[in-house]
Amino acid sequence: MTKSVISTSQAPAAIGPYSQAIRAGGLVFCSGQIALDPATGELVPGGVEAETRRVLANLDAVLEAAGASWSTVVRTTIYLVDMADFPIVNRLYGERVPEAPPARATVAVAALPRGARVEIDAVALVGAAGGAT
């Protein structure tokens, strides 16, 4: 099995030694996205709702670059600095996922890079195993 790096300018560049995503076999593993604006590399202002919308848009771009989509996502993890933000994040996430949502974990963390309030990562099917729909 080979692995390939997925990269797109439509999502923020990695801020460390990692790839936006890695495709291995029929899966793509998307690194966690925080609410960085791809054009500026800065955290978007506006609180957890604005951050969540940017995180989901960043994941959209990485999934698309990998040949996947939300309909082929099989697993996500949401990281929250404050669990009081869960209802807002959950509502916005629910608007994005298809009828049969992926498996998911949500965990509280002490802090996230750049002072972000939310981070989401994903695993999706690609190619013969799923592809974009």
C-alpha positions as CSV (number, residue, x, y, z in Angstrom):
1,M,0.0,0.0,0.0
2,T,1.2,3.5,-0.8
3,K,0.5,6.7,0.8
4,S,0.2,10.1,-0.8
5,V,0.2,13.6,0.6
6,I,-3.0,15.7,0.0
7,S,-2.5,19.5,-0.1
8,T,-4.7,22.4,-1.2
9,S,-4.3,26.1,-1.1
10,Q,-8.0,26.3,-0.3
11,A,-7.2,25.3,3.3
12,P,-4.6,26.7,5.6
13,A,-1.1,25.4,5.2
14,A,0.2,23.1,7.9
15,I,1.6,25.1,10.9
16,G,3.9,22.2,11.9
17,P,5.5,19.1,10.6
18,Y,2.3,17.4,9.3
19,S,0.3,17.2,6.1
20,Q,-3.2,18.5,5.5
21,A,-4.2,15.0,4.8
22,I,-2.7,11.6,3.8
23,R,-4.4,9.2,1.4
24,A,-3.6,5.5,2.1
25,G,-5.4,2.8,0.2
26,G,-9.1,3.6,0.2
27,L,-8.9,6.1,3.1
28,V,-8.0,9.7,3.6
29,F,-6.9,10.9,7.0
30,C,-7.5,14.6,7.4
31,S,-5.4,16.4,10.0
32,G,-7.3,18.5,12.5
33,Q,-8.4,21.9,11.2
34,I,-8.7,25.0,13.3
35,A,-10.2,28.2,12.1
36,L,-7.3,29.6,10.2
37,D,-8.2,31.7,7.2
38,P,-6.3,30.1,4.2
39,A,-5.5,33.5,2.7
40,T,-4.0,35.1,5.8
41,G,-3.0,32.2,8.1
42,E,-4.8,34.1,10.9
43,L,-7.5,32.8,13.2
44,V,-10.9,34.1,12.1
45,P,-12.6,36.5,14.6
46,G,-16.1,36.2,15.8
47,G,-16.2,33.5,18.4
48,V,-16.9,29.8,18.3
49,E,-19.7,30.0,15.6
50,A,-17.4,31.8,13.1
51,E,-14.6,29.4,14.0
52,T,-16.7,26.3,13.5
53,R,-17.9,27.6,10.1
54,R,-14.2,28.2,9.1
55,V,-13.1,24.8,10.4
56,L,-15.9,23.0,8.4
57,A,-15.0,25.0,5.3
58,N,-11.3,24.1,5.7
59,L,-12.3,20.4,6.0
60,D,-14.5,20.8,2.9
61,A,-11.5,21.9,0.9
62,V,-9.2,19.2,2.2
63,L,-11.8,16.5,1.6
64,E,-12.4,17.8,-2.0
65,A,-8.7,17.8,-2.7
66,A,-8.5,14.2,-1.6
67,G,-11.5,13.1,-3.8
68,A,-13.8,12.7,-0.8
69,S,-16.8,14.6,0.7
70,W,-18.8,14.7,3.8
71,S,-20.9,11.9,2.5
72,T,-17.9,9.6,2.5
73,V,-16.6,10.7,6.0
74,V,-16.6,7.7,8.3
75,R,-15.1,9.2,11.5
76,T,-14.5,12.6,13.0
77,T,-13.2,13.9,16.3
78,I,-14.2,17.3,17.6
79,Y,-11.9,19.0,20.2
80,L,-13.4,21.8,22.3
81,V,-11.6,24.1,24.7
82,D,-15.0,24.8,26.4
83,M,-17.8,22.2,26.5
84,A,-20.3,25.0,26.9
85,D,-19.6,25.6,23.1
86,F,-20.9,22.1,22.3
87,P,-24.5,23.1,21.3
88,I,-23.3,25.6,18.7
89,V,-20.6,23.4,17.3
90,N,-23.0,20.4,17.3
91,R,-25.7,22.4,15.4
92,L,-23.3,23.6,12.7
93,Y,-21.7,20.2,12.4
94,G,-25.1,18.6,12.0
95,E,-25.9,21.0,9.1
96,R,-22.8,19.7,7.3
97,V,-23.1,16.0,7.7
98,P,-25.3,13.8,5.6
99,E,-28.3,11.7,6.6
100,A,-26.1,8.9,7.9
101,P,-23.6,10.9,9.9
102,P,-20.1,9.5,10.6
103,A,-19.0,8.0,13.9
104,R,-17.7,10.8,16.1
105,A,-16.0,11.6,19.4
106,T,-16.1,15.0,21.1
107,V,-13.5,15.8,23.7
108,A,-12.7,18.7,25.9
109,V,-9.0,19.9,25.8
110,A,-7.0,22.3,27.8
111,A,-5.9,24.4,24.8
112,L,-5.6,24.3,21.0
113,P,-3.0,25.9,18.7
114,R,-3.2,29.7,18.1
115,G,-5.9,30.1,20.8
116,A,-8.6,28.3,18.8
117,R,-11.7,27.2,20.5
118,V,-12.6,24.2,18.2
119,E,-10.7,21.7,16.0
120,I,-12.1,18.9,13.9
121,D,-10.3,16.0,12.1
122,A,-11.8,13.4,9.8
123,V,-11.3,10.1,8.1
124,A,-13.1,9.4,4.8
125,L,-13.4,6.8,2.1
126,V,-11.9,7.7,-1.3
127,G,-11.4,6.1,-4.7
128,A,-12.8,2.7,-5.3
129,A,-13.8,2.6,-1.6
130,G,-16.0,5.6,-1.7
131,G,-15.0,8.6,-3.8
132,A,-16.7,12.0,-3.7
133,T,-20.5,12.1,-4.1
